[in-house]
């Protein structure tokens, strides 16, 4: 029971660590709140709602973006990428700065427009910030006619130069390129000020209540014509999958503990058989069958509770040591050097409740089966 409980605490803590790591990495590219139009692709962020958001102390930054899938060409290498045009606010306070692999984050070098490229996309296209070659972005014209005789004339193009590569996760690394929003306006033939989304990042330390307050205000102010999504809503399928995985891991480990607890069932059954003489003595002293059953149930339950307590102490101590020293390292070239661990009180409480219930039921069964022997 001690080993099973310790394993449950340690494995769930490691999963919580990876869960938090994924959320942190996603938070570097995704805002706390994202405002997008319910219909259509672009809108102009004007009105009292946006003015008040800029004055709200809970809002650290509010930037505008224009995002679209484009065709890119770099020194003869061609492919498809997700181009994200951002304004000066995003450039000044970009959280991607902490995940730069090569180069420096800069979207302007004098009059020259620059771009930050995902590491996977850069590797596939052989993009290197140290080289002078530019990245050509192409998108079909929205306003002109498509020429069948000369298709290249039906494409708008813009040219940017790589300043850095970043790495967050495989999906983003393999597809994203970040560039100035004015380049995207020219490429997509939108008017200056037209955007696809507004990204809102809250001030450091702002809690869930502040997030819900801001989100509710924006939803009520903008109406049904806009969607206001928090990080969970932006990646609902990902976060649901992570919750289901955690639940599945917990159930598997609880099943292992049930198998371990069957040892208590066997030991208690043998104990009841061995103590028939003592049972007869207790009955002579006036103990009824109910009291005798309670004695054996309590003994079996105490065994499981002591094992659980020992396992909790071992597991918590191991997690604390790993968190403080990082003694077990991650293999390969990962974003962290050691296994991340986070101990959540709710996980401990749920595990204690489940293991206690399992121990009690396992101790109850042999006493019930041996009723005729009392």
For each residue, the residues with C-beta under 8 A, 3 or more apart:
1: 4 5 257 260 261 264 303 304 306 307 308 310 311 355 359
2: 5 6 307 308 310 311 314
3: 6 7 260 311
4: 1 7 8 253 256 257 260 307 311
5: 1 2 8 9 257 307 308 310 311 312 314 315 351 355
6: 2 3 9 10 310 311 312 314 315 318
7: 3 4 10 11 253 256 311 315
8: 4 5 11 12 250 253 254 257 311 315 351 355
9: 5 6 12 13 311 312 314 315 316 318 319 343 347 348 351
10: 6 7 13 14 315 318 319 341
11: 7 8 14 15 249 253
12: 8 9 15 16 246 249 250 253 344 347 351
13: 9 10 16 17 315 319 341 342 343 344 347
14: 10 11 17 18 339 340 341
15: 11 12 18 19 245 246 249
16: 12 13 19 20 341 342 343 344 347
17: 13 14 20 21 339 340 341 342
18: 14 15 21 22 340
19: 15 16 22 23 242 246 342
20: 16 17 23 24 340 342
21: 17 18 24 25 335 336 340
22: 18 19 25 26 169 238 242
23: 19 20 26 27 231
24: 20 21 27 28
25: 21 22 28 29 99 168 169 335
26: 22 23 29 30 168 169 231 235 238
27: 23 24 30 32 95 231
28: 24 25 95 96 98 99 168
29: 25 26 95 96 168 172 176
30: 26 27 34 231 234 235
31: 34 199 200 201 231
32: 27 200 201 202 206 211 230 231
33: 199 200 202 211 214 215 218 228 229 230
34: 30 31 197 198 199 200 228 229 230 234
35: 45 197 198 199 200 218 222 226 227 228
36: 196 197 226 227 229
37: 40 41 42 43 196 225 226 227
38: 224 225 226 227
39: 225
40: 37 43
41: 37 196
42: 37 66 190 194 195 196
43: 37 40 194 195 226
44: 193 194 195
45: 35 50 64 193 195 198
46: 50
47: 50 51 221
48: 51 52 221
49: 52 53 217 218 221 222
50: 45 46 47 53 54 62 198
51: 47 48 54 55
52: 48 49 55 56 217 221
53: 49 50 56 59 62 200 214 218
54: 50 51 59 62
55: 51 52
56: 52 53 59 214
57: 203
58: 202 203 206 210 213 214
59: 53 54 56 62 200 201 202 203 214
60: 93 201 202 203 204
61: 89 90 93 200 201
62: 50 53 54 59 89 198 199 200 201
63: 86 87 89 90 198 199
64: 45 86 87 89 181 195 197 198 199
65: 84 85 86 87 90 181 195 196 197 198 199
66: 42 84 85 181 184 185 188 190 194 195 196
67: 82 83 84 85 184 196 197
68: 82 83 139 184 187 188 196
69: 80 81 82 83
70: 80 81 82 83 137 138 139 187
71: 78 79 80 81 137 138 139 155
72: 78 79 80 81 83 125 135 136 137 138 177
73: 76 77 78 135 136 138
74: 77 78 125 126 127 133 134 135 136
75: 126 131 133
76: 73
77: 73 74 124 125 126
78: 71 72 73 74 125
79: 71 72 121 124 125
80: 69 70 71 72
81: 69 70 71 72 121 137 175 176 177
82: 67 68 69 70 175 176 177
83: 67 68 69 70 72 137 177 179 184 187
84: 65 66 67 176 177 178 179
85: 65 66 67 178 179 180 181 182 183 184 185
86: 63 64 65 89 90 91 94 107 178 179 180 181
87: 63 64 65 90 91 181
88: 91 92
89: 61 62 63 64 86 92 93
90: 61 63 65 86 87 93 94 199
91: 86 87 88 94 105 106 107 108 180
92: 88 89
93: 60 61 89 90 201
94: 86 90 91 97 105 178
95: 27 28 29 98 201
96: 28 29 99 100 105 116 166 168 178
97: 94 100 105
98: 28 95
99: 25 28 96 166 167 168 335
100: 96 97 103 104 105 116 164 165 166
101: 119 164 165 166 167
102: 119 128 129 130 164 165
103: 100 116 129 130 162 163 164 165
104: 100 163 164
105: 91 94 96 97 100 116 163 164
106: 91 109 114 163 164
107: 86 91 113 114 115 116 163 178 179 180
108: 91 112 113 114 180
109: 106 112 114 161 163
110:
111:
112: 108 109 161
113: 107 108 158 159 160 161 179 180 182 183
114: 106 107 108 109 160 161 162 163 179 180
115: 107 135 160 161 162 163 177 178 179
116: 96 100 103 105 107 162 163 164 165 166 177 178 179
117: 121 122 125 127 135 162 164 165 166 176 177 178
118: 121 122 165 166 167 168 172 173 174 175 176 177
119: 101 102 122 123 165 166 167 173
120: 123 124 167 170 173 174 175
121: 79 81 117 118 124 125 127 173 174 175 176 177
122: 117 118 119 125 126 127 128 162 165
123: 119 120 126
124: 77 79 120 121 174
125: 72 74 77 78 79 117 121 122
126: 74 75 77 122 123
127: 74 117 121 122 135 162 165
128: 102 122 131 162
129: 102 103 162 163 164 165
130: 102 103
131: 75 128 162
132: 161
133: 74 75 161
134: 74 159 160 161
135: 72 73 74 115 117 127 159 160 161 162 177
136: 72 73 74 157 158 159
137: 70 71 72 81 83 157 158 159 160 177 179 183 187
138: 70 71 72 73 155 156 157
139: 68 70 71 155 156 157 187 188
140: 146 154 155 156
141: 144 145 146 154 155 156 189
142: 188 189
143: 189
144: 141 154
145: 141 154
146: 140 141 151 154
147: 150 151 153 154
148: 151
149:
150: 147 153 154
151: 146 147 148 154 155
152: 155
153: 147 150
154: 140 141 144 145 146 147 150 151
155: 71 138 139 140 141 151 152
156: 138 139 140 141 186 187 188 189
157: 136 137 138 139 187
158: 113 136 137 183 184 186 187
159: 113 134 135 136 137
160: 113 114 115 134 135 137 179 180 183
161: 109 112 113 114 115 132 133 134 135
162: 103 114 115 116 117 122 127 128 129 131 135 165
163: 103 104 105 106 107 109 114 115 116 129
164: 100 101 102 103 104 105 106 116 117 129
165: 100 101 102 103 116 117 118 119 122 127 129 162
166: 96 99 100 101 116 117 118 119 173
167: 99 101 118 119 120 173 335
168: 25 26 28 29 96 99 118 172 173
169: 22 25 26 172 173
170: 120 173 174
171: 174 175
172: 29 118 168 169 175 176
173: 118 119 120 121 166 167 168 169 170 176
174: 118 120 121 124 170 171
175: 81 82 118 120 121 171 172
176: 29 81 82 84 117 118 121 172 173
177: 72 81 82 83 84 115 116 117 118 121 135 137
178: 84 85 86 94 96 107 115 116 117
179: 83 84 85 86 107 113 114 115 116 137 160 183 184
180: 85 86 91 107 108 113 114 160 183 184
181: 64 65 66 85 86 87 184 185 195
182: 85 113 185 186 192
183: 85 113 137 158 160 179 180 186 187
184: 66 67 68 83 85 158 179 180 181 187 188 190
185: 66 85 181 182 188 189 190 191 192 194
186: 156 158 182 183 189
187: 68 70 83 137 139 156 157 158 183 184
188: 66 68 139 142 156 184 185
189: 141 142 143 156 185 186
190: 42 66 184 185 194
191: 185 194
192: 182 185
193: 44 45
194: 42 43 44 66 185 190 191
195: 42 43 44 45 64 65 66 181 198
196: 36 37 41 42 65 66 67 68
197: 34 35 36 64 65 67
198: 34 35 45 50 62 63 64 65 195
199: 31 33 34 35 62 63 64 65 90
200: 31 32 33 34 35 53 59 61 62 214 218
201: 31 32 59 60 61 62 93 95
202: 32 33 58 59 60 206 210 211 214
203: 57 58 59 60 206
204: 60
205:
206: 32 58 202 203 210 211
207: 210 211
208: 211 212
209: 212 213
210: 58 202 206 207 213 214
211: 32 33 202 206 207 208 214 215 230
212: 208 209 215 216
213: 58 209 210 216 217
214: 33 53 56 58 59 200 202 210 211 217 218
215: 33 211 212 218 219 228 230
216: 212 213 219 220
217: 49 52 213 214 220 221
218: 33 35 49 53 200 214 215 221 222 226 228
219: 215 216 222 226 228
220: 216 217 223
221: 47 48 49 52 217 218
222: 35 49 218 219 225 226 228
223: 220 226
224: 38
225: 37 38 39 222
226: 35 36 37 38 43 218 219 222 223
227: 35 36 37 38
228: 33 34 35 215 218 219 222
229: 33 34 36 233 234
230: 32 33 34 211 215 233 234
231: 23 26 27 30 31 32 234 235 239
232: 235 236 239
233: 229 230 236
234: 30 34 229 230 231
235: 26 30 231 232 238 239
236: 232 233 239 240
237: 240 241
238: 22 26 235 241 242
239: 231 232 235 236 242 243
240: 236 237 243 244
241: 237 238 244 245
242: 19 22 238 239 245 246
243: 239 240 246 247
244: 240 241 247 248
245: 15 241 242 248 249
246: 12 15 19 242 243 249 250
247: 243 244 250 251
248: 244 245 251 252
249: 11 12 15 245 246 252 253
250: 8 12 246 247 253 254 350 351
251: 247 248 254 255
252: 248 249 255 256
253: 4 7 8 11 12 249 250 256 257
254: 8 250 251 257 258 354 355 358
255: 251 252 258 259
256: 4 7 252 253 259 260
257: 1 4 5 8 253 254 260 261 354 355 358
258: 254 255 261 262 358 362
259: 255 256 262
260: 1 3 4 256 257 263
261: 1 257 258 264 265 304 358 359 362
262: 258 259 265 266 362
263: 260 266 267
264: 1 261 267 268 300 303 304 359 362 363
265: 261 262 268 269 300 362 363 365 366
266: 262 263 269 270
267: 263 264 270 271 300 303
268: 264 265 271 272 296 299 300 362 363 366 367
269: 265 266 272 273 366 369 370
270: 266 267 273 274
271: 267 268 274 275 296 299
272: 268 269 275 276 279 296 366 367 370 373
273: 269 270 276 370 373
274: 270 271
275: 271 272 278 279
276: 272 273 279 280 373
277: 280 281
278: 275 281 282
279: 272 275 276 282 283 292 373 374
280: 276 277 283 284
281: 277 278 284 285
282: 278 279 285 287 291 292 295
283: 279 280 286 287 288 292 374
284: 280 281
285: 281 282
286: 283
287: 282 283 291 292
288: 283 291 292
289: 292 293 371 374
290: 293 294
291: 282 287 288 294 295
292: 279 282 283 287 288 289 295 296 374
293: 289 290 296 297 367 368 371 374
294: 290 291 297 298
295: 282 291 292 298 299
296: 268 271 272 292 293 299 300 363 366 367
297: 293 294 300 301 360 363 364 367
298: 294 295 301 302 363
299: 268 271 295 296 302 303 363
300: 264 265 267 268 296 297 303 304 359 362 363 364 366 367
301: 297 298 304 305 359 360 363
302: 298 299 305 306
303: 1 264 267 299 300 306 307 359 363
304: 1 261 264 300 301 307 308 355 356 358 359 360 362 363
305: 301 302 308 309 356 359
306: 1 302 303 309 310
307: 1 2 4 5 303 304 310 311
308: 1 2 5 304 305 311 312 352 355 356 359
309: 305 306 312 313
310: 1 2 5 6 306 307 313 314
311: 1 2 3 4 5 6 7 8 9 307 308 314 315
312: 5 6 9 308 309 315 316 348 352
313: 309 310 316 317
314: 2 5 6 9 310 311 317 318
315: 5 6 7 8 9 10 13 311 312 318 319
316: 9 312 313 319 320 343 348
317: 313 314 320 321
318: 6 9 10 314 315 321 322
319: 9 10 13 315 316 322 323 341 343
320: 316 317 323 324 343
321: 317 318 324 325 327
322: 318 319 325 326 327 328 338 339 341
323: 319 320 326 341 342 343
324: 320 321
325: 321 322
326: 322 323 329 337 338 339
327: 321 322 338
328: 322 338 339
329: 326 337 338 339
330: 334 336 337 338 339
331: 334
332:
333:
334: 330 331 337
335: 21 25 99 167
336: 21 330 339 340
337: 326 329 330 334
338: 322 326 327 328 329 330
339: 14 17 322 326 328 329 330 336
340: 14 17 18 20 21 336
341: 10 13 14 16 17 319 322 323
342: 13 16 17 19 20 323
343: 9 13 16 316 319 320 323 347 348
344: 12 13 16 347 348
345: 348 349
346: 349 350
347: 9 12 13 16 343 344 350 351
348: 9 312 316 343 344 345 351 352
349: 345 346 352 353
350: 250 346 347 353 354
351: 5 8 9 12 250 347 348 354 355
352: 308 312 348 349 355 356
353: 349 350 356 357
354: 254 257 350 351 357 358
355: 1 5 8 254 257 304 308 351 352 358 359
356: 304 305 308 352 353 359 360
357: 353 354 360 361
358: 254 257 258 261 304 354 355 361 362
359: 1 261 264 300 301 303 304 305 308 355 356 362 363
360: 297 301 304 356 357 363 364
361: 357 358 364 365
362: 258 261 262 264 265 268 300 304 358 359 365
363: 264 265 268 296 297 298 299 300 301 303 304 359 360 366 367
364: 297 300 360 361 367 368
365: 265 361 362 368 369
366: 265 268 269 272 296 300 363 369 370
367: 268 272 293 296 297 300 363 364 370 371
368: 293 364 365 371
369: 269 365 366
370: 269 272 273 366 367 373 374
371: 289 293 367 368 374
372:
373: 272 273 276 279 370
374: 279 283 289 292 293 370 371
